[in-house]
Amino acid sequence: MNYWIDLSIEYANQRNYLDDLCSTLKALNSSLEILEEKSITYITQIEDVIDNTIQKYKSINNHSKQI
C-alpha cells in the first residue's frame, strides 16, 4: 500500500482522530465563510463596474443617435 495511505489509516485509528478532525473542519469552515464574504463583495464590485459601463455605453449611443 502507499506510504501516505498507511500513515492516514494509522492516524485514523488513534483515539483523538475525531477530535482533531472536528477542530480542523471548524477552522476550515470559518476560513471558507471569510472567503465567501470577500467573494460576494468582489462580485458586487464587478457587477457595479458592468452596470456603469452599460450606462455609459447607452449614454454615448443615445447621444450619437441625436447627432
C-alpha positions as CSV (number, residue, x, y, z in Angstrom):
1,M,0.0,0.0,0.0
2,N,1.0,3.6,-0.5
3,Y,3.0,5.1,2.4
4,W,0.6,8.0,2.8
5,I,-2.4,5.8,2.9
6,D,-0.7,3.6,5.6
7,L,0.0,6.8,7.6
8,S,-3.5,8.0,7.2
9,I,-5.0,4.7,8.4
10,E,-2.6,4.6,11.3
11,Y,-3.6,8.2,12.3
12,A,-7.4,7.5,11.8
13,N,-7.1,4.6,14.3
14,Q,-5.8,6.9,17.0
15,R,-8.1,7.9,19.8
16,N,-8.1,11.6,19.2
17,Y,-8.6,11.4,15.5
18,L,-12.2,12.6,15.5
19,D,-11.4,15.5,17.8
20,D,-8.6,16.6,15.6
21,L,-10.8,16.2,12.5
22,C,-13.6,18.3,14.1
23,S,-11.3,21.1,15.1
24,T,-9.7,21.1,11.6
25,L,-13.1,21.2,9.9
26,K,-14.3,24.1,12.2
27,A,-11.2,26.1,11.3
28,L,-11.7,25.3,7.6
29,N,-15.4,26.3,7.7
30,S,-14.7,29.7,9.3
31,S,-12.0,30.3,6.7
32,L,-14.4,29.5,3.9
33,E,-17.0,31.9,5.4
34,I,-14.5,34.7,5.2
35,L,-13.6,33.8,1.6
36,E,-17.3,33.7,0.7
37,E,-17.8,37.2,2.1
38,K,-14.9,38.5,0.2
39,S,-16.1,36.8,-3.0
40,I,-19.6,38.3,-2.6
41,T,-18.0,41.7,-2.1
42,Y,-15.8,41.2,-5.2
43,I,-18.7,40.0,-7.3
44,T,-20.8,43.0,-6.3
45,Q,-18.0,45.4,-7.3
46,I,-17.7,43.6,-10.7
47,E,-21.5,44.0,-11.2
48,D,-21.2,47.7,-10.4
49,V,-18.5,48.2,-12.9
50,I,-20.5,46.3,-15.6
51,D,-23.6,48.4,-14.8
52,N,-21.6,51.6,-15.0
53,T,-20.1,50.5,-18.3
54,I,-23.6,49.7,-19.7
55,Q,-24.9,53.1,-18.6
56,K,-22.0,54.9,-20.2
57,Y,-22.5,52.9,-23.5
58,K,-26.2,53.7,-23.5
59,S,-25.5,57.4,-22.9
60,I,-22.9,57.5,-25.7
61,N,-25.2,55.6,-28.0
62,N,-28.2,57.9,-27.3
63,H,-26.0,60.9,-27.8
64,S,-24.7,59.7,-31.2
65,K,-28.3,59.0,-32.3
66,Q,-29.2,62.6,-31.6
67,I,-26.5,63.9,-33.8
